[in-house]
Amino acid sequence: YSVHIMKTGTVKKKIKGKKNGKTELQIDKESDIEKARANAALWEARLNVTEQSRSEYREAVRKLARDNEDLTNQHFRLEKDTMDMISFFKKKDTEKEEMIADLHEQIKEEKREAMEENEKLVKYSQHLNELEEKLKKRMQDFQMIQSELKMMNEFRKKKPELERELEDVKNMYVAKKEHRENLARMEHKFFSEKYGRGLAHLHTKQQDVSCFLLHRQLDDTTRSVFKENVRLNEALRYHMKEAEDMKKMTVTLVEENKFLLQDKVTNDLLMQEKIAQVKRQKEEILELQKKVSSLEQALGHIACEFETEKQLTVKQAHVTTEVGRSEMEKLQKLLQMKDKEMNRVKLLAKNILDQRTQVEQFFLQALDHVRQEITASRAQYKQAAQDAYQRKMQMARNGQEEYPRIRTFTKNEQSTNSVYHDLEEADKWNNLQSNKVDISELTWEQKEKVLRLLFAKMNGLKTRLFLLVSLRKSRLKEKPKNKSRCSCVETGVAICHCSVPRACQCRIDAGCMRRTVSYLQAFFLNL
């Protein structure tokens, strides 16, 4: 501003005149010198200010670097301390696990021994129960035994409680193990999330600082210094926060260590209680064994008495067996006689059944033939009726006759004029002209009915076969008057009544067939 005033003053002086030209040149030179001096002083002040700020920045950077080194060292020491603590706790945990495993093995061995002793006691109790069942009359002498059995039952009741307590100890161990695993997972997750958040935070801060520096348009040196300052501040904050987190973690680890120590104390107390219980159980078992030995001695005396009673009963049994043998011999003789009679009856029944099977085969063949004839005649009648109906319909179409009634050739219950109704009427036909009936006059359906009724009548006689055979013994004792008669007549089984001069000819032949036909005719007359 002063230089500008000086320039305006010199211009005015030049305008006024040329007389004072030399003085004006001197003034101009002096003004330029003063101007240069002022500029130099200004630049010197600026230089001093920049150097001062630079030295301050350097000192600040050095302080920050020292603080950073201190923080890194502190962080390293904290990490080392935490690793040492973690390794120490892991060693303690392994030692505790080994101790717990040893205690579990001891418990298993003691449990095994207790189970063996319990099995022995169960065997002794079973033996005692058997003796009590045999010696119910002497229950007054065994009241002490019953009291001891009650004590054993109480011990059995306590046994599941002990097993439950052991299961609780196992469950506590599993829960601790799961807790440690969850803690390790949470620590890993916490460190990973913390590292990701720190990186994101540093990235955002770096972007903000870069924008700020660009906006201010600082030079490269100041910009780099400012960036370094910002980075160091952020690193300092991050490390301080991490140090606080590590302190919190150490506090939690200390609390967990206290909790584990308390668990160890409780486990030790439980183990001591279990050991004391096992000792008490062993003492009780020894007392019970002593009592069992005394009971065994008492049982020995009772066994001697039982042996004497047994000898007496054996002597009585020998006497009864001798009497029974004599009776058995008599009964065996009777059975042999009965067996001979039964064999004769079986032979006779076999002959009768052979004859009946031939007759049954004849009737079955006749029934099959009649059924075939029925199906053939029905098919023929159906075809003839259908042809006649079609013929009448054709003639009616030609105008030669009237239309016939509608006739159906399928099975339909609602039809009023069906061929199957005519076939059913064949069973109901009874146009008999005399009392005597010839089989040739019957329809095939009626022949089938006659054969069925006759076959059912013949099978109904099978139930009376054993009653007729039972008369064999009484009939054989009597002498037959006519030796030429068939033996079947003598037994009462009237299959045929033909007189045979040579031998028994009860099989189906021409004469027997003639007699069966006459029997059929008579049976049909009764129907």
Rosetta blueprint (number, residue, H / E / L):
1 Y L
2 S H
3 V H
4 H H
5 I H
6 M H
7 K H
8 T H
9 G H
10 T H
11 V H
12 K H
13 K H
14 K H
15 I H
16 K H
17 G L
18 K L
19 K L
20 N L
21 G H
22 K H
23 T H
24 E H
25 L H
26 Q H
27 I H
28 D H
29 K H
30 E H
31 S H
32 D H
33 I H
34 E H
35 K H
36 A H
37 R H
38 A H
39 N H
40 A H
41 A H
42 L H
43 W H
44 E H
45 A H
46 R H
47 L H
48 N H
49 V H
50 T H
51 E H
52 Q H
53 S H
54 R H
55 S H
56 E H
57 Y H
58 R H
59 E H
60 A H
61 V H
62 R H
63 K H
64 L H
65 A H
66 R H
67 D H
68 N H
69 E H
70 D H
71 L H
72 T H
73 N H
74 Q H
75 H H
76 F H
77 R H
78 L H
79 E H
80 K H
81 D H
82 T H
83 M H
84 D H
85 M H
86 I H
87 S H
88 F H
89 F H
90 K H
91 K H
92 K H
93 D H
94 T H
95 E H
96 K H
97 E H
98 E H
99 M H
100 I H
101 A H
102 D H
103 L H
104 H H
105 E H
106 Q H
107 I H
108 K H
109 E H
110 E H
111 K H
112 R H
113 E H
114 A H
115 M H
116 E H
117 E H
118 N H
119 E H
120 K H
121 L H
122 V H
123 K H
124 Y H
125 S H
126 Q H
127 H H
128 L H
129 N H
130 E H
131 L H
132 E H
133 E H
134 K H
135 L L
136 K H
137 K H
138 R H
139 M L
140 Q H
141 D H
142 F H
143 Q H
144 M H
145 I H
146 Q H
147 S H
148 E H
149 L H
150 K H
151 M H
152 M H
153 N H
154 E H
155 F H
156 R H
157 K H
158 K H
159 K H
160 P H
161 E H
162 L H
163 E H
164 R H
165 E H
166 L H
167 E H
168 D H
169 V H
170 K H
171 N H
172 M H
173 Y H
174 V H
175 A H
176 K H
177 K H
178 E H
179 H H
180 R H
181 E H
182 N H
183 L H
184 A H
185 R H
186 M H
187 E H
188 H H
189 K H
190 F H
191 F H
192 S H
193 E H
194 K H
195 Y H
196 G H
197 R H
198 G H
199 L H
200 A H
201 H H
202 L H
203 H H
204 T H
205 K H
206 Q H
207 Q H
208 D H
209 V H
210 S H
211 C H
212 F H
213 L H
214 L H
215 H H
216 R H
217 Q L
218 L L
219 D L
220 D H
221 T H
222 T H
223 R H
224 S H
225 V H
226 F H
227 K H
228 E H
229 N H
230 V H
231 R H
232 L H
233 N H
234 E H
235 A H
236 L H
237 R H
238 Y H
239 H H
240 M H
241 K H
242 E H
243 A H
244 E H
245 D H
246 M H
247 K H
248 K H
249 M H
250 T H
251 V H
252 T H
253 L H
254 V H
255 E H
256 E H
257 N H
258 K H
259 F H
260 L H
261 L H
262 Q H
263 D H
264 K H
265 V H
266 T H
267 N H
268 D H
269 L H
270 L H
271 M H
272 Q H
273 E H
274 K H
275 I H
276 A H
277 Q H
278 V H
279 K H
280 R H
281 Q H
282 K H
283 E H
284 E H
285 I H
286 L H
287 E H
288 L H
289 Q H
290 K H
291 K H
292 V H
293 S H
294 S H
295 L H
296 E H
297 Q H
298 A H
299 L H
300 G H
301 H H
302 I H
303 A H
304 C H
305 E H
306 F H
307 E H
308 T H
309 E H
310 K H
311 Q H
312 L H
313 T H
314 V H
315 K H
316 Q H
317 A H
318 H H
319 V H
320 T H
321 T H
322 E H
323 V H
324 G H
325 R H
326 S H
327 E H
328 M H
329 E H
330 K H
331 L H
332 Q H
333 K H
334 L H
335 L H
336 Q H
337 M H
338 K H
339 D H
340 K H
341 E H
342 M H
343 N H
344 R H
345 V H
346 K H
347 L H
348 L H
349 A H
350 K H
351 N H
352 I H
353 L H
354 D H
355 Q H
356 R H
357 T H
358 Q H
359 V H
360 E H
361 Q H
362 F H
363 F H
364 L H
365 Q H
366 A H
367 L H
368 D H
369 H H
370 V H
371 R H
372 Q H
373 E H
374 I H
375 T H
376 A H
377 S H
378 R H
379 A H
380 Q H
381 Y H
382 K H
383 Q H
384 A H
385 A H
386 Q H
387 D H
388 A H
389 Y H
390 Q H
391 R H
392 K H
393 M H
394 Q H
395 M H
396 A H
397 R H
398 N H
399 G L
400 Q L
401 E L
402 E L
403 Y L
404 P L
405 R L
406 I L
407 R L
408 T E
409 F L
410 T L
411 K L
412 N L
413 E L
414 Q L
415 S L
416 T L
417 N L
418 S E
419 V H
420 Y H
421 H H
422 D H
423 L H
424 E H
425 E H
426 A L
427 D L
428 K L
429 W L
430 N L
431 N L
432 L L
433 Q L
434 S L
435 N L
436 K L
437 V L
438 D L
439 I H
440 S H
441 E H
442 L L
443 T L
444 W H
445 E H
446 Q H
447 K H
448 E H
449 K H
450 V H
451 L H
452 R H
453 L H
454 L H
455 F H
456 A H
457 K H
458 M H
459 N H
460 G H
461 L H
462 K H
463 T H
464 R H
465 L H
466 F H
467 L H
468 L H
469 V H
470 S L
471 L L
472 R H
473 K H
474 S H
475 R H
476 L H
477 K H
478 E L
479 K L
480 P L
481 K L
482 N L
483 K L
484 S L
485 R L
486 C L
487 S H
488 C H
489 V H
490 E H
491 T H
492 G L
493 V L
494 A L
495 I L
496 C L
497 H L
498 C L
499 S L
500 V L
501 P L
502 R L
503 A L
504 C L
505 Q L
506 C L
507 R L
508 I L
509 D L
510 A H
511 G H
512 C H
513 M H
514 R H
515 R H
516 T H
517 V H
518 S H
519 Y H
520 L H
521 Q H
522 A H
523 F H
524 F H
525 L H
526 N H
527 L L
